[in-house]
Amino acid sequence: MSQTIRAGLVGVTGYTGMELARLMAQHPSMELVRVTSRSEAGKPLSAIYPFLQSIPVGELEISMPDPVDLAQACDVVFLAVPHKTAMEISAQLLEHGVRVVDLSADFRLNDKDVYEQWYAVEHTRPELLKTAVYGLPELYADQIAGAQLIANPGCYPTSAILGLAPALSNSMVATDGIVVDSKSGTSGAGRGAKVGTLFCEVHDSFKAYGLGTHRHTPEIEQEVSKLAGTPMTVSFNTHLLPIDRGILSTIYTQLRDGFDLAAVRAAYDKFYAGKPYVRVLPEGQLPETRYVRGTMFCDIGLVVDSRTGRLIIVSAIDNLCRGASGQALANANLMSGLPLETGLPKAPMMP
């Protein structure tokens, strides 16, 4: 496509908004023309993000969120806002024919009742749940390309679903007793000031949180149930790492009889063939968060524990790029008729 795609970003001041601004600054076919924030309106973007100084996107003035103005100025709008906030603005933008990528949880769950149970708020636009496409390109690329509304996956679910997809779709593991043990950097908690994520609270420590109650649980269960072809319940357990960004998920499954490591590796290689952002690592090598930092890659390592009969799956992603903003941009690329990889970095941010 030769015509520049005009993009808007609602909620530019959070970590996902910051990451999207960083990525959009180098996109060859998509231009950020609107950025909004109620608290920072009137300032140039570079005033809150000095790393954008002397870069054209940094000169963009932050405005108040106005669905009518966004609809007139933009072809696609990213909503980097908390859950519940996206429901009404999504509906207004869709009524004007604007494509929407929602980074909140408002459209990820297919069932209104399940959403309301886990998020404790009323879903005011349940009709949109039927049309929203879950934005995991490895599973739904064709549907994403024709969608008007994308429910951008959560960060933890991205690591868990991609880790489990080949094993479940090939019936290689038991569907009960699966444990997803996930650990995230502190940016996953958002940019708002909270005692639990202050430097002195996190540095040189390590803790579990949200055990049995994390809101990403039904999202994981919804998608892995589709892959397995049967309703599933998983034990999803989260921990806070004393690092800025990254997610490492260790997934414990029971390998079915008749499968060994060679068969599992062949299934994973086949499932992810032609999918550039999932890397099935060589035998004996396990993922590390530093090797995916700032990228769209999901690295997967596979171990068969012959003593316990378990297939242990380890996946690593960057929670801000693959787990949020980069994935949102990849979805917008597909919606706009661009190659998935357009404008997305390949090399990790090192060290």
C-alpha positions in Angstrom: 0.0 0.0 0.0 1.4 3.4 -1.0 -1.0 5.6 0.9 0.0 6.5 4.5 -2.3 5.0 7.1 -3.4 7.6 9.7 -3.3 6.3 13.3 -4.6 7.6 16.6 -3.5 6.6 20.1 -5.9 7.1 23.0 -4.0 6.9 26.3 -0.5 7.8 25.4 0.9 8.3 28.9 0.9 4.7 30.1 3.7 2.2 29.4 1.8 0.6 26.5 1.2 4.1 25.0 4.9 4.9 25.4 5.9 1.7 23.7 3.4 2.3 20.8 4.8 5.8 20.4 8.3 4.4 20.2 7.4 1.8 17.6 5.3 4.2 15.5 8.1 6.7 15.3 9.8 4.4 12.8 6.9 2.9 11.0 7.3 3.3 7.2 3.6 3.2 6.2 1.6 4.3 9.3 1.7 7.8 10.8 0.6 8.8 14.2 -1.6 11.8 13.8 -3.5 11.9 17.1 -2.3 11.2 20.6 -4.6 11.8 23.6 -4.4 12.2 27.3 -6.7 14.0 29.7 -3.9 14.9 32.1 -1.3 16.0 29.6 -3.4 17.7 26.8 -1.8 20.7 25.2 1.8 19.5 25.5 4.0 18.2 22.7 4.6 14.4 22.9 8.3 15.0 23.5 7.5 16.9 26.7 6.5 13.7 28.4 8.8 11.4 26.4 12.1 13.2 25.9 13.4 10.3 23.9 11.2 11.5 21.0 13.0 14.9 20.8 14.1 15.8 17.3 11.9 13.0 15.9 8.8 14.2 14.0 6.3 12.3 16.1 7.6 14.0 19.2 6.2 17.3 17.9 2.7 16.0 17.9 0.5 17.9 20.4 -1.4 15.8 22.9 -5.1 16.4 22.8 -8.2 15.5 24.8 -9.8 12.2 23.7 -12.6 13.1 21.2 -14.2 10.2 19.3 -15.5 12.6 16.5 -12.1 14.2 15.9 -10.4 10.8 16.0 -12.9 9.4 13.5 -12.3 12.3 11.1 -8.5 12.2 11.4 -7.7 8.5 11.6 -8.0 5.2 9.7 -7.1 3.1 12.8 -7.2 3.9 16.5 -5.3 2.2 19.3 -7.0 2.2 22.7 -4.3 2.0 25.4 -6.8 2.5 28.2 -7.9 0.6 31.3 -10.7 -1.9 31.1 -14.3 -0.5 30.9 -12.9 2.8 29.4 -12.7 1.2 25.9 -16.3 0.0 25.6 -18.1 3.2 24.6 -15.3 4.9 22.7 -14.8 1.7 20.6 -18.5 1.7 19.7 -18.4 5.4 18.7 -15.3 4.9 16.5 -16.8 1.8 14.8 -19.9 3.6 14.0 -17.8 6.0 12.0 -16.0 3.2 10.1 -12.7 3.5 12.0 -10.7 0.3 12.7 -10.0 -0.2 16.4 -7.3 -2.1 18.2 -8.2 -2.3 21.9 -5.4 -3.1 24.3 -7.7 -3.3 27.3 -9.6 -6.5 28.3 -13.0 -5.2 27.3 -13.4 -7.4 24.2 -11.2 -10.4 24.9 -13.8 -12.6 26.5 -16.5 -14.0 24.4 -19.0 -14.3 27.2 -20.5 -11.2 28.8 -21.2 -13.0 32.1 -17.6 -14.2 32.4 -16.3 -10.7 31.8 -18.5 -9.3 34.5 -17.7 -12.0 36.9 -13.9 -11.5 36.7 -13.8 -7.7 36.1 -16.7 -6.7 38.4 -18.2 -4.1 36.1 -21.1 -4.2 33.6 -20.2 -4.8 30.0 -22.2 -2.1 28.2 -21.5 -3.2 24.6 -22.0 -6.9 24.6 -23.0 -6.9 21.0 -19.4 -6.1 20.0 -18.2 -9.3 21.7 -19.6 -11.2 18.7 -17.6 -9.2 16.2 -14.3 -8.6 18.0 -11.4 -10.8 16.8 -8.9 -12.0 19.3 -5.6 -10.5 18.1 -3.2 -13.4 18.3 -1.7 -13.5 14.7 -0.4 -17.1 14.9 -4.0 -18.3 15.4 -6.3 -15.8 13.8 -4.3 -13.9 11.1 -7.1 -14.3 8.4 -9.8 -13.1 10.7 -7.6 -10.2 11.9 -7.1 -9.0 8.3 -10.8 -8.6 7.8 -11.7 -7.2 11.2 -12.9 -3.8 12.4 -12.4 -4.5 16.1 -9.4 -6.3 17.5 -9.2 -7.5 21.1 -5.5 -7.3 21.7 -4.4 -10.2 23.9 -3.1 -9.9 27.4 0.6 -10.3 28.1 0.4 -13.4 30.3 -2.1 -15.1 28.0 0.1 -14.5 24.9 3.0 -16.4 26.6 0.7 -19.2 27.8 -1.4 -19.7 24.7 1.5 -19.7 22.3 3.3 -22.1 24.6 0.4 -24.6 24.7 -1.1 -24.2 21.2 0.8 -27.0 19.3 0.6 -29.5 22.2 -3.2 -29.0 22.7 -4.1 -28.8 19.0 -2.3 -32.1 18.4 -3.8 -33.8 21.5 -0.3 -34.5 22.9 -1.0 -33.6 26.5 -3.8 -34.2 29.0 -6.2 -31.3 29.2 -6.5 -31.5 33.0 -3.9 -30.6 35.6 -2.1 -28.0 33.5 -0.1 -25.5 35.6 1.0 -22.2 34.1 3.6 -20.6 36.3 4.3 -17.1 35.0 6.6 -14.3 36.1 6.5 -10.7 34.9 8.6 -7.5 35.1 7.1 -4.6 36.9 6.0 -2.6 33.9 3.2 -5.2 33.5 1.5 -3.5 36.5 1.2 -0.2 34.6 2.7 3.2 35.0 0.5 4.5 37.8 2.2 5.0 41.2 1.5 2.0 43.5 3.4 1.1 46.7 3.8 -2.5 45.6 5.8 -1.6 42.5 8.0 1.1 44.0 11.7 0.4 43.5 12.4 -0.4 47.1 9.5 -2.7 47.3 10.5 -4.7 44.2 14.3 -4.5 44.1 16.2 -7.6 45.5 12.9 -9.4 46.1 10.6 -11.9 44.4 7.0 -12.6 45.2 3.8 -14.3 44.0 0.5 -12.4 43.7 -3.0 -12.9 42.5 -2.9 -16.7 43.0 -6.2 -18.2 41.9 -7.7 -14.8 41.1 -5.8 -13.3 38.3 -8.1 -11.7 35.6 -6.1 -13.2 32.8 -7.2 -16.7 33.8 -10.5 -16.9 31.9 -8.8 -15.5 28.8 -6.2 -18.3 28.8 -8.9 -20.9 29.5 -11.1 -19.6 26.7 -8.4 -19.8 24.0 -6.8 -23.1 25.1 -10.3 -24.7 25.3 -10.8 -23.8 21.6 -7.4 -25.3 20.8 -8.2 -28.5 22.6 -11.7 -28.7 21.4 -13.0 -29.2 25.0 -13.6 -27.0 28.0 -10.5 -26.6 30.1 -9.5 -25.3 33.5 -5.9 -24.3 34.1 -4.0 -23.4 37.3 -2.6 -20.0 36.4 -0.1 -18.5 38.9 1.7 -15.2 38.7 4.8 -13.7 40.2 6.5 -10.3 40.1 10.1 -10.2 39.0 12.5 -7.4 40.0 13.1 -6.4 36.3 11.5 -3.7 34.1 10.1 -5.8 31.3 9.7 -9.4 30.2 7.6 -12.5 31.0 8.8 -16.0 31.5 6.1 -18.7 31.7 6.9 -22.3 32.8 4.0 -24.6 31.8 3.6 -28.1 33.3 1.6 -30.6 31.4 1.2 -34.4 31.4 2.4 -35.9 28.1 0.1 -38.5 26.6 1.4 -42.0 25.9 3.0 -42.5 22.5 4.7 -39.1 22.3 8.3 -38.3 23.0 10.4 -35.2 22.7 11.2 -35.7 19.0 7.5 -35.9 18.2 6.7 -32.9 20.3 9.5 -30.8 18.7 8.3 -31.9 15.2 4.7 -30.7 16.1 5.9 -27.4 17.3 8.1 -26.8 14.3 5.3 -27.6 12.0 2.7 -25.5 13.9 4.9 -22.4 13.9 6.4 -22.8 10.4 6.0 -19.6 8.5 5.1 -17.7 11.7 8.1 -15.3 12.0 7.6 -14.2 15.6 7.7 -17.6 17.4 11.1 -19.2 17.7 11.2 -22.9 18.9 14.6 -23.1 20.4 17.1 -25.9 19.7 17.0 -28.9 22.0 18.8 -28.2 25.3 18.3 -24.4 25.0 15.7 -22.5 27.2 14.3 -19.0 26.7 15.5 -15.9 28.6 13.7 -12.6 28.8 16.7 -10.6 27.7 16.7 -12.2 24.3 13.2 -11.0 23.4 13.4 -7.6 25.1 11.7 -4.9 23.0 10.7 -7.4 20.2 7.7 -9.4 19.0 9.4 -12.7 19.5 8.0 -15.5 21.6 10.8 -17.9 22.4 9.8 -21.5 23.3 11.8 -24.2 24.9 10.7 -27.8 25.3 11.7 -30.4 27.9 10.3 -33.9 28.4 10.8 -35.1 32.0 10.8 -38.9 31.5 10.8 -39.5 35.3 7.4 -37.7 35.8 6.1 -38.1 32.2 5.7 -34.3 32.0 6.1 -32.1 29.0 7.5 -28.8 30.4 7.1 -25.8 28.1 9.0 -22.6 28.7 8.0 -19.4 26.9 9.5 -15.9 27.0 8.1 -12.7 25.7 8.5 -8.9 26.2 5.3 -7.9 28.0 5.2 -4.4 26.5 6.1 -5.2 22.9 4.8 -8.8 22.2 2.4 -8.7 25.1 0.8 -5.4 24.2 2.0 -2.6 21.9 4.0 -4.5 19.3 1.2 -7.1 19.0 -1.3 -4.2 18.6 0.8 -2.7 15.8 1.1 -6.2 14.1 -2.7 -6.4 14.2 -3.1 -3.0 12.8 -0.7 -3.9 10.0 -2.8 -6.9 9.1 -6.1 -4.9 9.3 -4.5 -2.3 7.0 -3.3 -4.8 4.3 0.4 -4.5 5.3 2.8 -7.4 6.0 2.7 -8.5 9.7 6.3 -7.4 10.3 6.1 -3.9 9.0 7.8 -1.4 11.3 8.5 -3.9 14.0 12.1 -4.4 15.4 13.8 -7.7 15.0 16.9 -7.2 17.2 16.3 -7.2 21.0 17.2 -4.2 23.2 20.5 -5.3 24.8 22.0 -5.7 27.3 
